[in-house]
């Protein structure tokens, strides 16, 4: 195994372990925040569609989606990436 392959394997393992830790830390927050079916749908669609598209699909306003995104970012569930948001896990 080359040195490059060893490093890639270690990095993959570090990523896996960090994912487990983050999921563990955020599980209570996720369960609390996504206890409403509409919020859950919005969260599931986040990162795939714009706020207005998600609003239409979830039968709510783009402003509601935007407010949820901001709240979820403050809780550590989302990361702002330019004008969009993406899920941490």
C-alpha positions, 0 to 999 in steps of 0.5 A: 500500500502506497503512502498516499493510500495509507493517508487516504484510508486514515482520512476516511476513517477520521471522517467516519469517526467524526460523523458518528460523533456529530450524529451523536451530539446532534441527535437530540436536537434533530429529534426535537426540531424535526418532530413536526412533519412539515419541518421534517419535510423542509429539512429533508429537501434542504440542499436540494431545492431553493427556499421558494421551491421547498416552500411550495413542496411543503405548502408553506412560505419561502420566508418560513423556510428561510427562518427555519434555515437560520434557526437550524444554522444557529443550532448547528444542523446546517451550514450556510454556503453562499446564499444556500444552506447544506446539512452538516450530516 
